[in-house]
Amino acid sequence: MKINPFFALWHISITFFLLHFAMPTYAAKDSTYQEIEWVQLMPNDDLAALLNPPDYLSNIEDGSVQDSIEALSNALSDSPTTNDTIRRFQQALTSVRVIKTFDNKAIRIPGYMVPLASDEQQNVTEFFIVPYFGACLHMPPPPPNQMIYGKIAEGFKLTGLTEAFWFEGTLHIETTDTETGTSAYGMTINNIHVFE
């Protein structure tokens, strides 16, 4: 049986950032910023729904017509008897629900940079911060409440998409829609450090 990457991606990525980014690090920390984990940015019921995907997702063949968020949405609208697990999972995948207490908070969060725009010198000027490598590059993107939009006027020299960073700055509740994805948070970036 072929495992659906849609299902596997969620299981692997959520497990990864729960285990990897929850581990203590020993890099020098600036006490100005509250260090947070990605799961803190989503409501508990969204997290519970993502950790409890519908069983049928594991039977969807990679690259098939059913292997997309749109197909899941269509299945929901076509069936009035869709169970609550499927409906809730689909809602969590596209959730813009946020944790309002993080609005205007100075935070420090680990993640990866997904470039959206760059300057003439190929320095990244707009980007999404995401919890795991490959997010937005491979479908599906993380839920909007697991993506943060960032902007740096002076640009940032990104040497590789696989490099993890600490992002420090002020978090804002704002929705940003692009062709790459949608974020429910934005961040005024003060510092970017290599994740160690």
C-alpha positions in Angstrom: 0.0 0.0 0.0 1.3 3.4 -0.9 1.2 6.0 1.9 -0.3 9.3 1.0 2.3 12.1 1.4 -0.4 14.5 2.5 -1.1 12.4 5.5 2.6 11.5 6.1 3.7 15.1 5.8 1.4 16.2 8.6 2.3 13.4 10.9 6.1 13.8 10.3 6.1 17.6 10.4 4.0 18.0 13.5 6.0 15.2 15.2 9.2 16.9 14.1 8.5 20.4 15.4 7.1 19.0 18.6 10.2 17.0 19.2 12.9 19.0 17.5 12.0 22.6 18.3 10.8 21.7 21.8 14.2 20.5 22.7 16.3 22.9 24.8 19.0 24.8 23.1 22.1 26.3 24.6 22.6 29.3 22.3 22.7 32.7 24.1 19.2 34.1 24.4 18.1 37.7 24.6 15.6 37.9 27.5 13.8 40.7 25.6 12.0 37.9 23.6 9.6 35.2 24.9 10.7 31.9 23.3 7.7 30.1 21.9 6.9 26.9 20.2 4.8 26.6 17.0 2.0 24.7 18.7 1.4 27.7 21.0 0.2 29.7 18.0 -2.7 27.4 17.2 -5.9 26.7 19.3 -5.7 23.4 21.1 -8.7 22.0 19.1 -7.0 22.7 15.8 -3.9 20.8 17.0 -6.0 17.9 18.2 -7.8 17.8 14.8 -4.5 17.7 12.9 -3.1 15.0 15.1 -6.3 12.9 14.4 -6.5 12.8 10.6 -9.3 10.8 8.9 -8.3 7.2 8.3 -9.1 7.3 4.6 -6.3 9.7 3.9 -3.7 7.0 4.3 -5.4 5.1 1.4 -5.2 8.0 -1.1 -2.5 7.4 -3.7 0.2 10.0 -4.2 -0.5 12.4 -7.0 -4.1 11.2 -7.4 -7.0 13.6 -7.9 -8.0 13.0 -4.2 -4.5 14.1 -3.0 -5.3 17.8 -2.3 -7.0 20.1 0.1 -9.5 21.0 -2.7 -10.5 17.4 -3.0 -11.1 17.1 0.7 -13.2 20.3 0.5 -15.2 18.9 -2.4 -15.8 15.6 -0.6 -17.2 17.6 2.3 -19.5 19.7 0.2 -20.7 16.6 -1.8 -21.6 14.6 1.3 -24.1 15.9 3.8 -23.3 12.9 6.1 -19.5 13.7 6.3 -18.3 12.8 9.8 -17.1 15.4 12.2 -13.5 14.1 12.2 -13.1 14.8 8.5 -14.9 18.2 8.7 -12.8 19.3 11.7 -9.5 18.1 10.0 -10.3 20.1 6.9 -11.1 23.2 9.0 -7.8 22.9 10.9 -5.8 22.7 7.6 -7.1 26.1 6.6 -7.5 27.7 10.0 -6.8 31.4 10.5 -7.8 31.1 14.1 -5.0 32.7 16.3 -4.0 33.1 19.9 -4.8 36.8 20.5 -2.5 37.0 23.6 0.5 36.9 21.2 -0.6 40.1 19.4 2.3 42.7 19.7 4.4 40.3 21.8 8.2 40.2 21.4 8.9 36.6 20.6 11.7 34.3 19.5 10.7 31.3 17.4 12.6 28.7 15.4 11.8 27.9 11.8 12.6 28.0 8.2 12.4 30.8 5.6 10.3 30.4 2.5 11.3 33.4 0.2 8.5 35.4 -1.4 10.4 38.4 -2.8 14.0 39.5 -3.2 16.0 42.6 -4.2 18.4 43.1 -7.1 21.2 41.4 -5.1 19.0 38.3 -4.5 18.6 39.1 -0.8 15.3 37.9 0.5 13.0 40.9 1.4 9.7 39.1 2.0 9.2 35.6 3.3 7.1 33.2 5.3 8.5 31.7 8.5 7.4 28.0 8.7 7.9 25.2 11.3 9.5 22.6 9.0 11.6 22.4 5.9 9.7 22.0 2.6 6.6 23.8 3.8 5.0 25.7 0.9 7.4 24.1 -1.5 5.5 20.8 -1.4 1.8 20.7 -1.0 0.0 21.2 1.2 1.3 24.3 3.0 1.0 24.5 6.8 -2.3 25.9 8.2 -2.3 29.7 8.1 -1.9 29.8 12.0 1.3 27.9 11.5 2.8 30.5 9.1 4.3 33.9 9.9 4.8 36.6 7.2 8.1 38.5 7.6 9.6 41.5 5.7 13.2 42.9 5.8 13.7 46.1 3.9 17.5 45.7 3.8 17.2 42.1 2.7 18.6 38.8 4.1 21.2 36.7 2.3 19.7 33.2 2.4 22.3 30.5 1.5 20.0 27.5 1.6 16.3 26.6 2.1 17.3 23.8 4.5 18.8 26.1 7.1 16.9 26.7 10.3 16.9 30.0 12.1 15.8 31.7 15.2 13.5 34.7 14.3 13.2 37.5 16.9 10.8 40.4 16.7 7.2 41.5 17.4 4.4 39.2 16.4 1.2 40.7 15.0 -2.1 39.2 14.1 -2.6 39.8 10.4 -3.6 37.7 7.5 -1.3 37.7 4.4 -2.4 35.9 1.2 0.0 35.0 -1.5 0.2 32.4 -4.3 2.5 30.4 -2.1 0.2 30.3 0.9 -1.7 32.2 3.6 -0.4 33.3 7.0 -2.5 34.3 10.0 0.4 36.1 11.7 3.0 38.7 10.7 6.2 39.6 12.4 8.3 42.8 12.6 11.7 41.2 12.3 14.5 42.5 14.6 17.0 39.6 14.4 17.7 36.4 12.5 20.2 33.9 13.9 21.2 30.4 12.7 19.4 27.8 14.8 21.9 26.0 17.0 
